[in-house]
């Protein structure tokens, strides 16, 4: 169970801070909910505490893991045989996993594809979303502004 004030990552939303844990009644069923503040867009969301694992929610990584992700962002191969909607679904599943390495792979692969040809609408949106999620985690782990985190990630991926 997460604690109030704990920094977590909510896949597809980004890095958050647990603001409160409240008992809520929804559809006649009472259960505990996390109320979290999403740092990069000043949004607040809630989700049932017992759904956290199923949603892929995890604590933010530590500085060592983050540095490893940033230092190895260019490692690995990009599978250029996956096309269109299959590629989009493949990357979406990686992002939904909440795994920081898989999210970084999405960024790496789409930046590589973009270097060869202009990304289509879906791929561009996927890249923007993946970058936003990783940037938000960099922001919380390093304790820097969103702007500084974005600049750091841009420097790492050479954008």
OpenMM code with the backbone's topology and positions (N, CA, C; nanometers):
from openmm import Vec3, app, unit

residues = "UNK UNK UNK UNK UNK UNK UNK UNK UNK UNK UNK UNK UNK UNK UNK UNK UNK UNK UNK UNK UNK UNK UNK UNK UNK UNK UNK UNK UNK UNK UNK UNK UNK UNK UNK UNK UNK UNK UNK UNK UNK UNK UNK UNK UNK UNK UNK UNK UNK UNK UNK UNK UNK UNK UNK UNK UNK UNK UNK UNK UNK UNK UNK UNK UNK UNK UNK UNK UNK UNK UNK UNK UNK UNK UNK UNK UNK UNK UNK UNK UNK UNK UNK UNK UNK UNK UNK UNK UNK UNK UNK UNK UNK UNK UNK UNK UNK UNK UNK UNK UNK UNK UNK UNK UNK UNK UNK UNK UNK UNK UNK UNK UNK UNK UNK UNK UNK UNK UNK UNK UNK UNK UNK UNK UNK UNK UNK UNK UNK UNK UNK UNK UNK UNK UNK UNK UNK UNK UNK UNK UNK UNK UNK UNK UNK UNK UNK UNK UNK UNK UNK UNK UNK UNK UNK UNK UNK UNK UNK".split()
positions = [
    Vec3(0.0842, -0.1181, 0.0000),
    Vec3(0.0000, 0.0000, 0.0000),
    Vec3(0.0888, 0.1246, 0.0000),
    Vec3(0.0524, 0.2202, -0.0800),
    Vec3(0.1271, 0.3451, -0.0863),
    Vec3(0.0854, 0.4360, 0.0286),
    Vec3(0.1738, 0.5273, 0.0632),
    Vec3(0.1486, 0.6204, 0.1725),
    Vec3(0.1267, 0.7617, 0.1179),
    Vec3(0.0584, 0.8437, 0.1953),
    Vec3(0.0397, 0.9842, 0.1577),
    Vec3(0.1773, 1.0490, 0.1445),
    Vec3(0.1958, 1.1222, 0.0351),
    Vec3(0.3235, 1.1871, 0.0073),
    Vec3(0.4184, 1.1036, -0.0768),
    Vec3(0.3863, 0.9760, -0.0968),
    Vec3(0.4735, 0.8884, -0.1750),
    Vec3(0.4651, 0.9234, -0.3235),
    Vec3(0.5792, 0.9138, -0.3902),
    Vec3(0.5876, 0.9413, -0.5336),
    Vec3(0.5687, 0.8101, -0.6088),
    Vec3(0.4728, 0.8099, -0.7004),
    Vec3(0.4401, 0.6890, -0.7755),
    Vec3(0.4309, 0.7209, -0.9242),
    Vec3(0.4302, 0.6156, -1.0049),
    Vec3(0.4079, 0.6332, -1.1476),
    Vec3(0.2785, 0.5626, -1.1844),
    Vec3(0.1887, 0.6363, -1.2480),
    Vec3(0.0618, 0.5822, -1.2966),
    Vec3(0.0759, 0.5753, -1.4484),
    Vec3(0.0928, 0.4531, -1.5039),
    Vec3(0.1120, 0.4418, -1.6490),
    Vec3(0.0046, 0.5181, -1.7261),
    Vec3(0.0461, 0.5796, -1.8318),
    Vec3(-0.0376, 0.6595, -1.9215),
    Vec3(-0.0743, 0.7957, -1.8622),
    Vec3(-0.0435, 0.8199, -1.7356),
    Vec3(-0.0637, 0.9522, -1.6763),
    Vec3(0.0707, 1.0160, -1.6432),
    Vec3(0.1611, 0.9384, -1.5849),
    Vec3(0.2913, 0.9902, -1.5481),
    Vec3(0.3146, 0.9840, -1.3991),
    Vec3(0.4169, 1.0556, -1.3556),
    Vec3(0.4543, 1.0557, -1.2147),
    Vec3(0.3537, 1.1359, -1.1334),
    Vec3(0.3240, 1.0839, -1.0157),
    Vec3(0.2218, 1.1426, -0.9283),
    Vec3(0.2723, 1.1412, -0.7843),
    Vec3(0.2033, 1.2163, -0.7015),
    Vec3(0.2258, 1.2114, -0.5577),
    Vec3(0.0930, 1.1756, -0.4933),
    Vec3(0.0967, 1.0773, -0.4018),
    Vec3(-0.0255, 1.0382, -0.3319),
    Vec3(-0.0662, 1.1528, -0.2400),
    Vec3(-0.1822, 1.2090, -0.2666),
    Vec3(-0.2337, 1.3236, -0.1911),
    Vec3(-0.3167, 1.2786, -0.0711),
    Vec3(-0.3964, 1.1740, -0.0909),
    Vec3(-0.4845, 1.1270, 0.0161),
    Vec3(-0.5256, 0.9831, -0.0114),
    Vec3(-0.5724, 0.9180, 0.0933),
    Vec3(-0.6348, 0.7865, 0.0824),
    Vec3(-0.7700, 0.8011, 0.1503),
    Vec3(-0.8760, 0.7828, 0.0715),
    Vec3(-1.0104, 0.8075, 0.1239),
    Vec3(-1.1016, 0.6894, 0.0964),
    Vec3(-1.1952, 0.6724, 0.1865),
    Vec3(-1.2992, 0.5719, 0.1687),
    Vec3(-1.4102, 0.6355, 0.0855),
    Vec3(-1.4460, 0.5712, -0.0242),
    Vec3(-1.5507, 0.6233, -0.1128),
    Vec3(-1.6514, 0.5128, -0.1403),
    Vec3(-1.7759, 0.5547, -0.1625),
    Vec3(-1.8782, 0.4597, -0.2028),
    Vec3(-1.9105, 0.4848, -0.3493),
    Vec3(-1.8863, 0.3833, -0.4310),
    Vec3(-1.9131, 0.3911, -0.5740),
    Vec3(-1.9979, 0.2701, -0.6112),
    Vec3(-2.1108, 0.2968, -0.6739),
    Vec3(-2.2047, 0.1917, -0.7136),
    Vec3(-2.2430, 0.1027, -0.5951),
    Vec3(-2.2626, 0.1668, -0.4807),
    Vec3(-2.3064, 0.0961, -0.3616),
    Vec3(-2.1981, 0.0158, -0.2917),
    Vec3(-2.0760, 0.0245, -0.3393),
    Vec3(-1.9654, -0.0504, -0.2804),
    Vec3(-1.8643, 0.0468, -0.2208),
    Vec3(-1.8318, 0.0281, -0.0946),
    Vec3(-1.7368, 0.1149, -0.0260),
    Vec3(-1.5969, 0.0536, -0.0338),
    Vec3(-1.5008, 0.1354, -0.0756),
    Vec3(-1.3620, 0.0898, -0.0792),
    Vec3(-1.2673, 0.2082, -0.0683),
    Vec3(-1.1418, 0.1779, -0.0400),
    Vec3(-1.0396, 0.2814, -0.0258),
    Vec3(-0.9883, 0.3225, -0.1629),
    Vec3(-0.9690, 0.4535, -0.1784),
    Vec3(-0.9183, 0.5099, -0.3037),
    Vec3(-0.7946, 0.5938, -0.2761),
    Vec3(-0.6983, 0.5839, -0.3668),
    Vec3(-0.5865, 0.6774, -0.3674),
    Vec3(-0.6311, 0.8007, -0.4442),
    Vec3(-0.6033, 0.9168, -0.3893),
    Vec3(-0.6208, 1.0435, -0.4599),
    Vec3(-0.4784, 1.0904, -0.4899),
    Vec3(-0.4460, 1.1041, -0.6184),
    Vec3(-0.3091, 1.1397, -0.6556),
    Vec3(-0.3067, 1.2674, -0.7380),
    Vec3(-0.2013, 1.3436, -0.7188),
    Vec3(-0.1777, 1.4653, -0.7968),
    Vec3(-0.0756, 1.4328, -0.9048),
    Vec3(-0.1148, 1.4550, -1.0295),
    Vec3(-0.0238, 1.4350, -1.1418),
    Vec3(0.0532, 1.5653, -1.1584),
    Vec3(0.1828, 1.5568, -1.1403),
    Vec3(0.2666, 1.6749, -1.1267),
    Vec3(0.2750, 1.7624, -1.2505),
    Vec3(0.2887, 1.7031, -1.3672),
    Vec3(0.3189, 1.7827, -1.4861),
    Vec3(0.1985, 1.8540, -1.5457),
    Vec3(0.0763, 1.8176, -1.5036),
    Vec3(-0.0395, 1.8869, -1.5608),
    Vec3(-0.1406, 1.9329, -1.4561),
    Vec3(-0.0989, 1.9319, -1.3300),
    Vec3(-0.1838, 1.9791, -1.2202),
    Vec3(-0.3217, 1.9143, -1.2203),
    Vec3(-0.3259, 1.7864, -1.2532),
    Vec3(-0.4504, 1.7120, -1.2550),
    Vec3(-0.4540, 1.6199, -1.1329),
    Vec3(-0.5735, 1.5916, -1.0861),
    Vec3(-0.5901, 1.4994, -0.9746),
    Vec3(-0.6799, 1.3848, -1.0202),
    Vec3(-0.6387, 1.2618, -0.9918),
    Vec3(-0.7189, 1.1445, -1.0258),
    Vec3(-0.7280, 1.0541, -0.9040),
    Vec3(-0.8272, 0.9652, -0.9074),
    Vec3(-0.8387, 0.8679, -0.7997),
    Vec3(-0.8596, 0.7300, -0.8602),
    Vec3(-0.8159, 0.6294, -0.7866),
    Vec3(-0.8345, 0.4912, -0.8293),
    Vec3(-0.8397, 0.4033, -0.7048),
    Vec3(-0.9109, 0.2908, -0.7137),
    Vec3(-0.9213, 0.2017, -0.5981),
    Vec3(-0.7842, 0.1485, -0.5563),
    Vec3(-0.7578, 0.1495, -0.4282),
    Vec3(-0.6293, 0.1011, -0.3769),
    Vec3(-0.6018, -0.0424, -0.4212),
    Vec3(-0.7059, -0.1250, -0.4215),
    Vec3(-0.6839, -0.2653, -0.4566),
    Vec3(-0.6648, -0.2871, -0.6071),
    Vec3(-0.6738, -0.1834, -0.6880),
    Vec3(-0.6491, -0.1940, -0.8328),
    Vec3(-0.5103, -0.1455, -0.8727),
    Vec3(-0.4326, -0.0957, -0.7778),
    Vec3(-0.3037, -0.0347, -0.8105),
    Vec3(-0.2125, -0.1294, -0.8879),
    Vec3(-0.1997, -0.2514, -0.8416),
    Vec3(-0.1099, -0.3457, -0.9092),
    Vec3(-0.1604, -0.3777, -1.0496),
    Vec3(-0.2903, -0.4003, -1.0627),
    Vec3(-0.3493, -0.4327, -1.1930),
    Vec3(-0.3306, -0.3175, -1.2919),
    Vec3(-0.3300, -0.1944, -1.2427),
    Vec3(-0.3122, -0.0768, -1.3275),
    Vec3(-0.1650, -0.0515, -1.3617),
    Vec3(-0.0737, -0.1294, -1.3033),
    Vec3(0.0687, -0.1119, -1.3300),
    Vec3(0.1313, 0.0010, -1.2503),
    Vec3(0.0638, 0.0464, -1.1469),
    Vec3(0.1142, 0.1578, -1.0666),
    Vec3(0.2280, 0.1078, -0.9789),
    Vec3(0.3335, 0.1860, -0.9734),
    Vec3(0.4529, 0.1481, -0.8983),
    Vec3(0.5164, 0.2718, -0.8374),
    Vec3(0.6046, 0.2525, -0.7378),
    Vec3(0.6812, 0.3672, -0.6879),
    Vec3(0.7710, 0.4203, -0.7996),
    Vec3(0.8022, 0.5494, -0.7971),
    Vec3(0.8986, 0.6001, -0.8953),
    Vec3(1.0316, 0.5303, -0.8695),
    Vec3(1.1119, 0.5211, -0.9729),
    Vec3(1.2417, 0.4550, -0.9605),
    Vec3(1.3362, 0.5412, -0.8779),
    Vec3(1.4463, 0.4818, -0.8337),
    Vec3(1.5457, 0.5608, -0.7616),
    Vec3(1.6438, 0.6227, -0.8615),
    Vec3(1.7315, 0.7058, -0.8099),
    Vec3(1.8264, 0.7798, -0.8934),
    Vec3(1.9148, 0.6856, -0.9757),
    Vec3(1.9572, 0.5748, -0.9169),
    Vec3(2.0449, 0.4801, -0.9864),
    Vec3(1.9754, 0.4192, -1.1076),
    Vec3(1.8525, 0.3752, -1.0894),
    Vec3(1.7768, 0.3167, -1.2009),
    Vec3(1.7528, 0.4218, -1.3089),
    Vec3(1.7144, 0.5421, -1.2675),
    Vec3(1.6896, 0.6488, -1.3648),
    Vec3(1.8153, 0.6788, -1.4454),
    Vec3(1.9287, 0.6900, -1.3778),
    Vec3(2.0544, 0.7162, -1.4491),
    Vec3(2.0857, 0.6037, -1.5472),
    Vec3(2.0595, 0.4792, -1.5071),
    Vec3(2.0825, 0.3655, -1.5961),
    Vec3(1.9930, 0.3741, -1.7196),
    Vec3(1.8667, 0.4092, -1.6994),
    Vec3(1.7734, 0.4238, -1.8120),
    Vec3(1.8234, 0.5315, -1.9079),
    Vec3(1.8608, 0.6461, -1.8538),
    Vec3(1.9060, 0.7566, -1.9385),
    Vec3(2.0373, 0.7235, -2.0095),
    Vec3(2.1259, 0.6508, -1.9406),
    Vec3(2.2556, 0.6163, -2.0001),
    Vec3(2.2465, 0.5059, -2.1044),
    Vec3(2.1414, 0.4260, -2.0982),
    Vec3(2.1276, 0.3144, -2.1925),
    Vec3(2.0141, 0.3367, -2.2919),
    Vec3(1.9641, 0.4581, -2.2981),
    Vec3(1.8492, 0.4878, -2.3839),
    Vec3(1.8736, 0.4523, -2.5300),
    Vec3(1.9969, 0.4626, -2.5743),
    Vec3(2.0271, 0.4365, -2.7155),
    Vec3(2.0649, 0.2913, -2.7420),
    Vec3(2.0736, 0.2092, -2.6378),
    Vec3(2.1099, 0.0685, -2.6545),
    Vec3(1.9931, -0.0107, -2.7118),
    Vec3(2.0244, -0.1235, -2.7710),
    Vec3(1.9202, -0.2133, -2.8201),
    Vec3(1.8832, -0.1853, -2.9645),
    Vec3(1.8105, -0.2805, -3.0193),
    Vec3(1.7689, -0.2735, -3.1588),
    Vec3(1.6232, -0.2292, -3.1700),
    Vec3(1.5917, -0.1645, -3.2789),
    Vec3(1.4543, -0.1253, -3.3095),
    Vec3(1.3994, -0.2215, -3.4135),
    Vec3(1.2857, -0.2810, -3.3836),
    Vec3(1.2223, -0.3738, -3.4778),
    Vec3(1.1447, -0.2924, -3.5810),
    Vec3(1.2023, -0.2796, -3.6988),
    Vec3(1.1391, -0.2001, -3.8046),
    Vec3(1.0383, -0.2810, -3.8852),
    Vec3(1.0240, -0.4099, -3.8523),
    Vec3(0.9290, -0.4937, -3.9262),
    Vec3(0.7859, -0.4750, -3.8775),
    Vec3(0.7687, -0.4199, -3.7572),
    Vec3(0.6337, -0.3969, -3.7048),
    Vec3(0.5795, -0.2697, -3.7686),
    Vec3(0.4640, -0.2796, -3.8291),
    Vec3(0.4068, -0.1666, -3.9027),
    Vec3(0.2743, -0.1198, -3.8433),
    Vec3(0.2430, 0.0051, -3.8683),
    Vec3(0.1117, 0.0653, -3.8433),
    Vec3(0.0481, 0.0354, -3.7100),
    Vec3(-0.0739, -0.0169, -3.7152),
    Vec3(-0.1515, -0.0382, -3.5927),
    Vec3(-0.0879, -0.1430, -3.5029),
    Vec3(-0.0164, -0.2390, -3.5607),
    Vec3(0.0522, -0.3390, -3.4777),
    Vec3(0.1620, -0.2723, -3.3956),
    Vec3(0.2348, -0.1803, -3.4565),
    Vec3(0.3397, -0.1079, -3.3855),
    Vec3(0.2778, -0.0230, -3.2753),
    Vec3(0.1695, 0.0456, -3.3083),
    Vec3(0.1032, 0.1304, -3.2099),
    Vec3(0.0564, 0.0479, -3.0903),
    Vec3(-0.0051, -0.0656, -3.1153),
    Vec3(-0.0533, -0.1528, -3.0076),
    Vec3(0.0644, -0.2052, -2.9251),
    Vec3(0.1723, -0.2427, -2.9935),
    Vec3(0.2933, -0.2931, -2.9275),
    Vec3(0.3496, -0.1876, -2.8315),
    Vec3(0.3611, -0.0645, -2.8790),
    Vec3(0.4144, 0.0428, -2.7954),
    Vec3(0.3180, 0.0800, -2.6830),
    Vec3(0.1904, 0.0790, -2.7111),
    Vec3(0.0909, 0.1097, -2.6085),
    Vec3(0.0983, 0.0082, -2.4948),
    Vec3(0.1130, -0.1188, -2.5273),
    Vec3(0.1264, -0.2220, -2.4243),
    Vec3(0.2515, -0.2011, -2.3405),
    Vec3(0.3602, -0.1603, -2.4047),
    Vec3(0.4828, -0.1310, -2.3304),
    Vec3(0.4602, -0.0156, -2.2331),
    Vec3(0.3932, 0.0876, -2.2783),
    Vec3(0.3697, 0.2036, -2.1920),
    Vec3(0.2743, 0.1699, -2.0778),
    Vec3(0.1726, 0.0903, -2.1057),
    Vec3(0.0764, 0.0526, -2.0023),
    Vec3(0.1389, -0.0362, -1.8954),
    Vec3(0.2493, -0.1025, -1.9284),
    Vec3(0.3148, -0.1914, -1.8322),
    Vec3(0.3677, -0.1140, -1.7116),
    Vec3(0.4006, 0.0132, -1.7327),
    Vec3(0.4582, 0.0926, -1.6252),
    Vec3(0.6073, 0.0712, -1.6086),
    Vec3(0.6660, -0.0184, -1.6868),
    Vec3(0.8084, -0.0471, -1.6786),
    Vec3(0.8862, 0.0674, -1.7435),
    Vec3(0.9735, 0.1309, -1.6668),
    Vec3(1.0455, 0.2485, -1.7171),
    Vec3(1.1348, 0.2131, -1.8363),
    Vec3(1.1919, 0.0933, -1.8362),
    Vec3(1.2777, 0.0530, -1.9479),
    Vec3(1.1965, 0.0364, -2.0758),
    Vec3(1.0768, -0.0211, -2.0639),
    Vec3(0.9924, -0.0378, -2.1820),
    Vec3(0.9426, 0.0971, -2.2338),
    Vec3(0.9112, 0.1887, -2.1434),
    Vec3(0.8720, 0.3230, -2.1854),
    Vec3(0.9850, 0.3940, -2.2579),
    Vec3(1.1075, 0.3751, -2.2080),
    Vec3(1.2244, 0.4351, -2.2727),
    Vec3(1.2475, 0.3735, -2.4109),
    Vec3(1.2190, 0.2433, -2.4248),
    Vec3(1.2320, 0.1781, -2.5556),
    Vec3(1.1359, 0.2382, -2.6573),
    Vec3(1.0167, 0.2734, -2.6135),
    Vec3(0.9195, 0.3369, -2.7033),
    Vec3(0.9775, 0.4682, -2.7551),
    Vec3(1.0343, 0.5470, -2.6658),
    Vec3(1.0953, 0.6743, -2.7055),
    Vec3(1.2094, 0.6485, -2.8033),
    Vec3(1.2993, 0.5576, -2.7653),
    Vec3(1.4148, 0.5261, -2.8506),
    Vec3(1.3708, 0.4845, -2.9910),
    Vec3(1.2763, 0.3910, -2.9977),
    Vec3(1.2340, 0.3386, -3.1277),
    Vec3(1.1657, 0.4444, -3.2131),
    Vec3(1.0789, 0.5241, -3.1521),
    Vec3(1.0074, 0.6254, -3.2303),
    Vec3(1.0992, 0.7397, -3.2729),
    Vec3(1.1973, 0.7740, -3.1906),
    Vec3(1.2950, 0.8757, -3.2317),
    Vec3(1.3758, 0.8228, -3.3497),
    Vec3(1.4141, 0.6960, -3.3438),
    Vec3(1.4882, 0.6362, -3.4560),
    Vec3(1.4041, 0.6359, -3.5832),
    Vec3(1.2777, 0.5967, -3.5703),
    Vec3(1.1891, 0.5978, -3.6875),
    Vec3(1.1731, 0.7390, -3.7424),
    Vec3(1.1617, 0.8360, -3.6532),
    Vec3(1.1451, 0.9755, -3.6940),
    Vec3(1.2693, 1.0272, -3.7665),
    Vec3(1.3852, 0.9746, -3.7314),
    Vec3(1.5083, 1.0155, -3.7996),
    Vec3(1.5115, 0.9663, -3.9441),
    Vec3(1.4399, 0.8574, -3.9719),
    Vec3(1.4362, 0.8012, -4.1078),
    Vec3(1.3250, 0.8601, -4.1926),
    Vec3(1.2108, 0.8855, -4.1305),
    Vec3(1.0982, 0.9461, -4.2016),
    Vec3(1.0071, 1.0118, -4.0989),
    Vec3(0.9301, 1.1072, -4.1457),
    Vec3(0.8403, 1.1794, -4.0562),
    Vec3(0.7370, 1.0830, -3.9976),
    Vec3(0.7181, 1.0924, -3.8659),
    Vec3(0.6211, 1.0058, -3.7995),
    Vec3(0.4791, 1.0437, -3.8379),
    Vec3(0.3940, 0.9424, -3.8451),
    Vec3(0.2518, 0.9659, -3.8662),
    Vec3(0.1882, 1.0186, -3.7386),
    Vec3(0.0623, 1.0542, -3.7474),
    Vec3(-0.0101, 1.1144, -3.6359),
    Vec3(-0.0075, 1.0263, -3.5109),
    Vec3(-0.0401, 0.8986, -3.5250),
    Vec3(-0.0453, 0.8078, -3.4093),
    Vec3(0.0915, 0.7907, -3.3457),
    Vec3(0.1932, 0.7712, -3.4286),
    Vec3(0.3285, 0.7550, -3.3757),
    Vec3(0.3771, 0.8821, -3.3074),
    Vec3(0.3469, 0.9968, -3.3642),
    Vec3(0.3866, 1.1248, -3.3044),
    Vec3(0.3204, 1.1418, -3.1680),
    Vec3(0.1910, 1.1112, -3.1601),
    Vec3(0.1208, 1.1206, -3.0315),
    Vec3(0.1785, 1.0233, -2.9294),
    Vec3(0.2119, 0.9026, -2.9744),
    Vec3(0.2703, 0.8022, -2.8854),
    Vec3(0.4053, 0.8494, -2.8333),
    Vec3(0.4877, 0.9057, -2.9205),
    Vec3(0.6177, 0.9576, -2.8788),
    Vec3(0.5999, 1.0705, -2.7783),
    Vec3(0.5104, 1.1625, -2.8055),
    Vec3(0.4859, 1.2738, -2.7131),
    Vec3(0.4410, 1.2233, -2.5766),
    Vec3(0.3520, 1.1243, -2.5747),
    Vec3(0.3005, 1.0691, -2.4492),
    Vec3(0.4114, 0.9979, -2.3726),
    Vec3(0.4902, 0.9168, -2.4416),
    Vec3(0.6002, 0.8447, -2.3772),
    Vec3(0.7026, 0.9417, -2.3194),
    Vec3(0.7331, 1.0473, -2.3940),
    Vec3(0.8279, 1.1487, -2.3458),
    Vec3(0.7723, 1.2205, -2.2230),
    Vec3(0.6435, 1.2519, -2.2261),
    Vec3(0.5806, 1.3220, -2.1137),
    Vec3(0.5853, 1.2368, -1.9869),
    Vec3(0.5585, 1.1080, -2.0013),
    Vec3(0.5599, 1.0180, -1.8856),
    Vec3(0.7007, 1.0068, -1.8281),
    Vec3(0.8008, 0.9848, -1.9137),
    Vec3(0.9381, 0.9742, -1.8645),
    Vec3(0.9860, 1.1073, -1.8081),
    Vec3(0.9518, 1.2163, -1.8727),
    Vec3(0.9898, 1.3486, -1.8219),
    Vec3(0.9331, 1.3715, -1.6824),
    Vec3(0.8088, 1.3313, -1.6605),
    Vec3(0.7471, 1.3519, -1.5290),
    Vec3(0.8186, 1.2704, -1.4216),
    Vec3(0.8656, 1.1507, -1.4571),
    Vec3(0.9389, 1.0704, -1.3590),
    Vec3(1.0769, 1.1302, -1.3330),
    Vec3(1.1438, 1.1764, -1.4372),
    Vec3(1.2724, 1.2448, -1.4204),
    Vec3(1.2546, 1.3639, -1.3263),
    Vec3(1.1484, 1.4395, -1.3454),
    Vec3(1.1201, 1.5571, -1.2633),
    Vec3(1.1118, 1.5202, -1.1152),
    Vec3(1.0343, 1.4177, -1.0827),
    Vec3(1.0167, 1.3814, -0.9418),
    Vec3(1.1409, 1.3171, -0.8821),
    Vec3(1.2067, 1.2307, -0.9574),
    Vec3(1.3241, 1.1612, -0.9043),
    Vec3(1.4387, 1.2588, -0.8804),
    Vec3(1.4610, 1.3491, -0.9751),
    Vec3(1.5723, 1.4436, -0.9632),
    Vec3(1.5364, 1.5692, -0.8839),
    Vec3(1.4067, 1.5896, -0.8593),
    Vec3(1.3648, 1.7079, -0.7845),
    Vec3(1.3886, 1.8367, -0.8613),
    Vec3(1.3646, 1.8321, -0.9931),
    Vec3(1.3855, 1.9493, -1.0778),
    Vec3(1.2529, 1.9905, -1.1405),
    Vec3(1.2526, 2.1044, -1.2062),
    Vec3(1.1303, 2.1514, -1.2708),
    Vec3(1.0987, 2.0644, -1.3923),
    Vec3(0.9746, 2.0725, -1.4352),
    Vec3(0.9332, 1.9974, -1.5539),
    Vec3(1.0128, 2.0439, -1.6758),
    Vec3(1.0371, 2.1730, -1.6850),
    Vec3(1.1145, 2.2290, -1.7962),
    Vec3(1.2561, 2.1719, -1.7986),
    Vec3(1.3218, 2.1681, -1.6821),
    Vec3(1.4585, 2.1144, -1.6742),
    Vec3(1.4604, 1.9654, -1.7081),
    Vec3(1.3595, 1.8925, -1.6606),
    Vec3(1.3510, 1.7491, -1.6906),
    Vec3(1.3325, 1.7269, -1.8405),
    Vec3(1.2505, 1.8087, -1.9032),
    Vec3(1.2276, 1.7991, -2.0470),
    Vec3(1.3557, 1.8297, -2.1242),
    Vec3(1.4280, 1.9320, -2.0813),
    Vec3(1.5544, 1.9676, -2.1463),
    Vec3(1.6564, 1.8546, -2.1326),
    Vec3(1.6614, 1.7925, -2.0147),
    Vec3(1.7536, 1.6814, -1.9923),
    Vec3(1.7206, 1.5646, -2.0845),
    Vec3(1.5935, 1.5299, -2.0940),
    Vec3(1.5532, 1.4194, -2.1810),
    Vec3(1.5812, 1.4527, -2.3278),
    Vec3(1.5550, 1.5760, -2.3688),
    Vec3(1.5858, 1.6177, -2.5065),
    Vec3(1.7340, 1.6004, -2.5369),
    Vec3(1.8170, 1.6368, -2.4393),
    Vec3(1.9617, 1.6250, -2.4570),
    Vec3(2.0021, 1.4777, -2.4708),
    Vec3(1.9425, 1.3929, -2.3891),
    Vec3(1.9756, 1.2500, -2.3919),
    Vec3(1.9355, 1.1863, -2.5246),
    Vec3(1.8168, 1.2216, -2.5756),
    Vec3(1.7703, 1.1599, -2.7009),
    Vec3(1.8094, 1.2412, -2.8241),
    Vec3(1.8840, 1.3480, -2.8030),
    Vec3(1.9342, 1.4312, -2.9135),
    Vec3(1.8239, 1.4924, -2.9978),
    Vec3(1.7231, 1.5490, -2.9316),
    Vec3(1.6154, 1.6171, -3.0048),
    Vec3(1.6487, 1.7645, -3.0103),
] * unit.nanometer
topology = app.Topology()
chain = topology.addChain("A")
for resn in residues:
    res = topology.addResidue(resn, chain)
    for name in ("N", "CA", "C"):
        topology.addAtom(name, app.Element.getBySymbol(name[0]), res)
